[in-house]
C-alpha cells in the first residue's frame, strides 16, 4: 500500500488530469509449474492485520485462517497473496521465524489455493540499525533517518545488503518446500526510501550516506573512465575520486552532475531489484519473481527525490514487473477516467513488451479509499469487474486484489477491503469473485494470447523531464511531458487504435522498426544515440512525427547549435527560426496529399509556444501559423518520412480535446499506412472501447461501454482467419455474427456501462 508521499502522485495526476540462476529448486517446485494457470489473487496473510504487519499465531489461528481461506475460495479466487516482513521474521539476527508463512502455505495447500509471497524489507528489525548504525538513510541536508520499523536501512551499506541477501535466501529455501507456492513479489512499490514521509525536511532527497556516495562514484567511473573526463563533463576540478559527491543544489554553470545523479538512481533501483531476485533464485529456479510500482511510471517523474523507478529497467531485472492500481484512491481529487486507466495499463504493459515479457498487477483496489477522514467515492461491484477485465484485456498475466479485509489500523483504517471488517461479504466481493472464477475458467486461452499488435509507438524519454536540471525551466507548463504522453495516447485510444509506449533503448536498439508511426512528443532533450536511432527508423521506412524544440538539449543538458539538434534538422527538413510563448497558438493546414482526409485550411490550436520554422532543402510546408510562417514541415528520408510540428499539440489535446488535433494526427497515421483492425459505429458508440487478445486461431474481444447511456453498436473486426464459433465468455452463450468485406461483424445493444466479453474461434 502506498505511503502518503507516494499517494500524492494520484492527486498530481488528477489535478492535471537477467534473472540469475543458481542451485536448482526441489523437485516438488518444478512439478507445480503450470503455464495454463492464471493467478487471480486476493491479499490475505492470516487474520485482519494490515500489510506489512503479521498476526501473532495462537491456538485458534489455523481454524480462523482456514475459515477465511474457505471463504476466499468459495468466493471464486484461486490464489492468495500473502506477505513476509523482515522485522517480524528475523527479530534476532540469524533466527528466522517463518511460522506465519508456513501456516498460510499449509492451509492454502489443503484447500487447493496457490500462494504468491510479497516480501517487505522496508519493515526492518531494530537490530539492523544497532549493528550497522552507519547504515541509516541520509537526506541531502545531512539529516540522518532513524528507522521506526520503516523505512529500514540503506542497501548500499555492505553489511545491510549482506543481511538482506541472507534473509531472502533463508526465506526462499523455506517457502520453496511448499507445493502451494506460485511465485514471488520481492519489492512492493520500489523507491530508494519507502513507507515514511518526512514533513520536517524541505524537499528531501535520498540517499546521501557515505555508502550511496561511494556507489555513485563507482557508477561514474564506469561511465567516464577517468577523472579528467568527469571534470570536463561537470565543469569541476576534482583532484581525486574521493572528492566527488552527488549534487545537493542547482548551479548556473552546469547540471550534468544532476542528470548523472538521476540516471544513477534509476540504475541503482534496477540493480537493487536484481539483488533481491538473485537471492530468491538461490533456492528457487522455477517460480516467477516480480515487483510492482506504486503507480505506472507514466504518472510519475524521474526527478522525485525519493527515487522513482524506470519501468523498463525494472522489467529487465525480474521475470515480470507491474504496478499498483487504485483508480478511486482517497488521495485522488476524483476517480481516474477510463482513458487514464487505459493509458496507465498500456504503459505498464509496454515496459514488459519491449523485453518480450508480460506484466503483473501487484495491487488492484478492492474497497473504498480512506486516509484519515479523506474518504473517496465507494467502490462498486461494477468498478471491480471493470477493473479486473481491463487488466486482463491489456494482457496482464496475474492480478492481486488488495485486500480481503479492510485496513485494520493506521491512517488507512477501514479502507481498501473487499469484505467488511466483521467478515461479512459485500456485493463487490461477490462480483470480484465471480469475475475471478470466469478468468480462471478461461485461463488457458487468455494466457496463450497477447494484445493486438500496435502499429503506432509513442516515445517515453525520461530526459525530457529534466530540462533545467533540479531547477526546471518548464514549470509553467506543469507536468508537460506526462500530459503530452496522455494526450497522444488518448487520440488513438478514442479510435480503438492500439499503441505501444517505447523507451530510448527500443529506439537505439532498433526495436521500433515494427511500427509504421513513431511519435516524439515533447522531445526537448535527447541523446545523440536516440537521435541516430530515429534516423535509422525513418531511413528504414518508418514515419517519425516530432513536436517543437526537438533535441534542443543534449544528454549533458547542453543546448544544440541548431534546433532540431543532434543532426535531426536536415532529416526533418526544417530548423527553428524563432520561438515565442503564446496563450493561443493558431495553426492552419495546407491542401496536401500528405494529410489525407484533412480539409485544407483546417484550424488547429496548439499550446504554450509558437516555434516558427525555416524550411530546409527537401522540406515541404504542411501548415502555417497565423502570421504565415511555417508551422509544420515534412521531408522524405530514405524509405520513410519525418514530420516536424512547431508547437505542443499532444499537450494541447490533453488540456483541450480539440477535435482538429485528433483529425490531424489520425491523418498523419493514415498517411503512414496505419490501418485499424476495429471499427465501431452506431448510435451512442462514441465511448465504446474495444480491445483484443490475439492467439492462434482464437481471440478474446472485450467491448466496454463507458457511457452512462446505452449504445447500439456495430463492430467490424478484421481477423486473420475466418470465424467459426463465437461465444460469450461469462455465460457461454452463442453470439451471432456475419462476415462482410473481409471483416467479422457483430451487432450488440450495450446498456449503460456494460462490459461484453466474447471468445472467437477460427475455422
Secondary structure in CASP SS format (residue, H / E / C, confidence):
PFRMAT SS
TARGET T0000
AUTHOR 0000-0000-0000
METHOD secondary structure of the structure
MODEL  1
X C 1.00
X C 1.00
X C 1.00
X H 1.00
X H 1.00
X H 1.00
X H 1.00
X H 1.00
X H 1.00
X H 1.00
X H 1.00
X H 1.00
X H 1.00
X H 1.00
X H 1.00
X H 1.00
X C 1.00
X C 1.00
X C 1.00
X C 1.00
X C 1.00
X C 1.00
X C 1.00
X C 1.00
X C 1.00
X C 1.00
X H 1.00
X H 1.00
X H 1.00
X H 1.00
X H 1.00
X C 1.00
X C 1.00
X C 1.00
X C 1.00
X C 1.00
X C 1.00
X C 1.00
X E 1.00
X E 1.00
X E 1.00
X E 1.00
X E 1.00
X C 1.00
X C 1.00
X C 1.00
X C 1.00
X C 1.00
X C 1.00
X C 1.00
X C 1.00
X C 1.00
X C 1.00
X C 1.00
X C 1.00
X C 1.00
X C 1.00
X C 1.00
X C 1.00
X C 1.00
X H 1.00
X H 1.00
X H 1.00
X H 1.00
X H 1.00
X H 1.00
X H 1.00
X H 1.00
X H 1.00
X H 1.00
X H 1.00
X H 1.00
X H 1.00
X H 1.00
X H 1.00
X C 1.00
X C 1.00
X C 1.00
X E 1.00
X E 1.00
X E 1.00
X E 1.00
X E 1.00
X E 1.00
X E 1.00
X H 1.00
X H 1.00
X H 1.00
X H 1.00
X C 1.00
X C 1.00
X E 1.00
X C 1.00
X C 1.00
X E 1.00
X C 1.00
X C 1.00
X C 1.00
X H 1.00
X H 1.00
X H 1.00
X H 1.00
X H 1.00
X H 1.00
X H 1.00
X H 1.00
X H 1.00
X H 1.00
X H 1.00
X H 1.00
X C 1.00
X C 1.00
X C 1.00
X E 1.00
X E 1.00
X E 1.00
X E 1.00
X E 1.00
X E 1.00
X E 1.00
X C 1.00
X C 1.00
X C 1.00
X C 1.00
X C 1.00
X H 1.00
X H 1.00
X H 1.00
X H 1.00
X H 1.00
X H 1.00
X C 1.00
X H 1.00
X H 1.00
X H 1.00
X C 1.00
X C 1.00
X E 1.00
X C 1.00
X C 1.00
X C 1.00
X C 1.00
X C 1.00
X E 1.00
X C 1.00
X C 1.00
X C 1.00
X C 1.00
X C 1.00
X C 1.00
X C 1.00
X C 1.00
X C 1.00
X C 1.00
X C 1.00
X C 1.00
X C 1.00
X H 1.00
X H 1.00
X H 1.00
X H 1.00
X H 1.00
X H 1.00
X H 1.00
X H 1.00
X H 1.00
X H 1.00
X H 1.00
X H 1.00
X H 1.00
X H 1.00
X H 1.00
X H 1.00
X H 1.00
X H 1.00
X C 1.00
X C 1.00
X C 1.00
X C 1.00
X C 1.00
X E 1.00
X E 1.00
X E 1.00
X E 1.00
X E 1.00
X E 1.00
X E 1.00
X E 1.00
X C 1.00
X C 1.00
X C 1.00
X C 1.00
X C 1.00
X C 1.00
X C 1.00
X C 1.00
X C 1.00
X C 1.00
X C 1.00
X C 1.00
X C 1.00
X C 1.00
X C 1.00
X C 1.00
X C 1.00
X C 1.00
X C 1.00
X C 1.00
X C 1.00
X H 1.00
X H 1.00
X H 1.00
X H 1.00
X H 1.00
X H 1.00
X H 1.00
X H 1.00
X H 1.00
X H 1.00
X H 1.00
X H 1.00
X H 1.00
X H 1.00
X H 1.00
X C 1.00
X C 1.00
X H 1.00
X H 1.00
X H 1.00
X H 1.00
X H 1.00
X H 1.00
X H 1.00
X H 1.00
X C 1.00
X C 1.00
X C 1.00
X C 1.00
X C 1.00
X C 1.00
X H 1.00
X H 1.00
X H 1.00
X C 1.00
X C 1.00
X C 1.00
X C 1.00
X C 1.00
X C 1.00
X C 1.00
X C 1.00
X C 1.00
X C 1.00
X C 1.00
X C 1.00
X H 1.00
X H 1.00
X H 1.00
X H 1.00
X H 1.00
X H 1.00
X H 1.00
X H 1.00
X H 1.00
X H 1.00
X H 1.00
X H 1.00
X H 1.00
X H 1.00
X H 1.00
X H 1.00
X H 1.00
X H 1.00
X H 1.00
X H 1.00
X H 1.00
X H 1.00
X H 1.00
X H 1.00
X H 1.00
X H 1.00
X C 1.00
X C 1.00
X C 1.00
X C 1.00
X C 1.00
X C 1.00
X E 1.00
X E 1.00
X E 1.00
X E 1.00
X E 1.00
X E 1.00
X C 1.00
X C 1.00
X C 1.00
X H 1.00
X H 1.00
X H 1.00
X C 1.00
X C 1.00
X C 1.00
X C 1.00
X C 1.00
X C 1.00
X C 1.00
X C 1.00
X C 1.00
X C 1.00
X C 1.00
X H 1.00
X H 1.00
X H 1.00
X H 1.00
X H 1.00
X H 1.00
X H 1.00
X C 1.00
X C 1.00
X E 1.00
X E 1.00
X E 1.00
X E 1.00
X E 1.00
X E 1.00
X C 1.00
X C 1.00
X C 1.00
X C 1.00
X C 1.00
X C 1.00
X C 1.00
X C 1.00
X C 1.00
X C 1.00
X C 1.00
X C 1.00
X H 1.00
X H 1.00
X H 1.00
X H 1.00
X H 1.00
X H 1.00
X H 1.00
X H 1.00
X H 1.00
X H 1.00
X H 1.00
X H 1.00
X H 1.00
X H 1.00
X H 1.00
X H 1.00
X C 1.00
X C 1.00
X C 1.00
X C 1.00
X C 1.00
X E 1.00
X E 1.00
X E 1.00
X E 1.00
X E 1.00
X E 1.00
X E 1.00
X C 1.00
X C 1.00
X C 1.00
X C 1.00
X E 1.00
X E 1.00
X C 1.00
X C 1.00
X E 1.00
X E 1.00
X C 1.00
X C 1.00
X C 1.00
X C 1.00
X C 1.00
X H 1.00
X H 1.00
X H 1.00
X H 1.00
X H 1.00
X H 1.00
X H 1.00
X H 1.00
X H 1.00
X H 1.00
X H 1.00
X H 1.00
X H 1.00
X C 1.00
X C 1.00
X C 1.00
X C 1.00
X E 1.00
X E 1.00
X E 1.00
X E 1.00
X E 1.00
X C 1.00
X C 1.00
X C 1.00
X C 1.00
X C 1.00
X C 1.00
X C 1.00
X H 1.00
X H 1.00
X H 1.00
X C 1.00
X C 1.00
X C 1.00
X C 1.00
X C 1.00
X C 1.00
X C 1.00
X C 1.00
X C 1.00
X C 1.00
X C 1.00
X C 1.00
X C 1.00
X C 1.00
X H 1.00
X H 1.00
X H 1.00
X H 1.00
X H 1.00
X H 1.00
X H 1.00
X H 1.00
X H 1.00
X H 1.00
X H 1.00
X H 1.00
X H 1.00
X H 1.00
X H 1.00
X C 1.00
X H 1.00
X H 1.00
X H 1.00
X H 1.00
X H 1.00
X C 1.00
X C 1.00
X E 1.00
X E 1.00
X C 1.00
X C 1.00
X C 1.00
X C 1.00
X E 1.00
X E 1.00
X E 1.00
X E 1.00
X E 1.00
X C 1.00
X H 1.00
X H 1.00
X H 1.00
X H 1.00
X H 1.00
X C 1.00
X C 1.00
X C 1.00
X C 1.00
X C 1.00
X C 1.00
X C 1.00
X C 1.00
X H 1.00
X H 1.00
X H 1.00
X C 1.00
X C 1.00
X H 1.00
X H 1.00
X H 1.00
X H 1.00
X H 1.00
X H 1.00
X H 1.00
X H 1.00
X H 1.00
X H 1.00
X H 1.00
X H 1.00
X H 1.00
X H 1.00
X C 1.00
X C 1.00
X C 1.00
X C 1.00
X C 1.00
X E 1.00
X E 1.00
X E 1.00
X E 1.00
X E 1.00
X H 1.00
X H 1.00
X H 1.00
X H 1.00
X H 1.00
X C 1.00
X C 1.00
X C 1.00
X C 1.00
X C 1.00
X C 1.00
X C 1.00
X C 1.00
X E 1.00
X E 1.00
X E 1.00
X E 1.00
X C 1.00
X C 1.00
X C 1.00
X C 1.00
X E 1.00
X C 1.00
X C 1.00
X H 1.00
X H 1.00
X H 1.00
X H 1.00
X H 1.00
X H 1.00
X H 1.00
X H 1.00
X H 1.00
X H 1.00
X H 1.00
X H 1.00
X C 1.00
X C 1.00
X C 1.00
X E 1.00
X E 1.00
X E 1.00
X E 1.00
X C 1.00
X C 1.00
X C 1.00
X C 1.00
X C 1.00
X C 1.00
X E 1.00
X C 1.00
X C 1.00
X C 1.00
X C 1.00
X C 1.00
X E 1.00
X C 1.00
X C 1.00
X C 1.00
X C 1.00
X C 1.00
X C 1.00
X C 1.00
X C 1.00
X H 1.00
X H 1.00
X H 1.00
X H 1.00
X H 1.00
X C 1.00
X E 1.00
X E 1.00
X E 1.00
X E 1.00
X E 1.00
X E 1.00
X E 1.00
X E 1.00
X C 1.00
X C 1.00
X C 1.00
X E 1.00
X E 1.00
X E 1.00
X E 1.00
X E 1.00
X C 1.00
X C 1.00
X C 1.00
X C 1.00
X C 1.00
X C 1.00
X C 1.00
X C 1.00
X C 1.00
X C 1.00
X C 1.00
X C 1.00
X C 1.00
X E 1.00
X E 1.00
X E 1.00
X E 1.00
X C 1.00
X C 1.00
X E 1.00
X E 1.00
X E 1.00
X E 1.00
X E 1.00
X E 1.00
X E 1.00
X C 1.00
X C 1.00
X C 1.00
X C 1.00
X E 1.00
X E 1.00
X E 1.00
X E 1.00
X E 1.00
X E 1.00
X C 1.00
X C 1.00
X C 1.00
X C 1.00
X E 1.00
X E 1.00
X E 1.00
X E 1.00
X E 1.00
X E 1.00
X E 1.00
X E 1.00
X C 1.00
X C 1.00
X E 1.00
X E 1.00
X E 1.00
X E 1.00
X E 1.00
X E 1.00
X C 1.00
X C 1.00
X C 1.00
X H 1.00
X H 1.00
X H 1.00
X H 1.00
X H 1.00
X H 1.00
X H 1.00
X H 1.00
X C 1.00
X C 1.00
X H 1.00
X H 1.00
X H 1.00
X H 1.00
X H 1.00
X H 1.00
X H 1.00
X H 1.00
X H 1.00
X H 1.00
X H 1.00
X H 1.00
X H 1.00
X C 1.00
X C 1.00
X C 1.00
X C 1.00
X C 1.00
X C 1.00
X E 1.00
X E 1.00
X E 1.00
X E 1.00
X C 1.00
X C 1.00
X C 1.00
X C 1.00
X C 1.00
X C 1.00
X E 1.00
X E 1.00
X E 1.00
X E 1.00
X E 1.00
X E 1.00
X E 1.00
X E 1.00
X C 1.00
X C 1.00
X E 1.00
X E 1.00
X E 1.00
X E 1.00
X E 1.00
X E 1.00
X E 1.00
X E 1.00
X C 1.00
X C 1.00
X C 1.00
X C 1.00
X C 1.00
X E 1.00
X E 1.00
X E 1.00
X E 1.00
X E 1.00
X E 1.00
X E 1.00
X C 1.00
X C 1.00
X C 1.00
X C 1.00
X C 1.00
X E 1.00
X E 1.00
X E 1.00
X E 1.00
X E 1.00
X E 1.00
X C 1.00
X C 1.00
X C 1.00
X C 1.00
X C 1.00
X E 1.00
X C 1.00
X C 1.00
X C 1.00
X E 1.00
X E 1.00
X E 1.00
X C 1.00
X C 1.00
X E 1.00
X E 1.00
X E 1.00
X E 1.00
X E 1.00
X E 1.00
X E 1.00
X E 1.00
X C 1.00
X C 1.00
X C 1.00
X C 1.00
X E 1.00
X E 1.00
X E 1.00
X E 1.00
X E 1.00
X E 1.00
X E 1.00
X E 1.00
X C 1.00
END
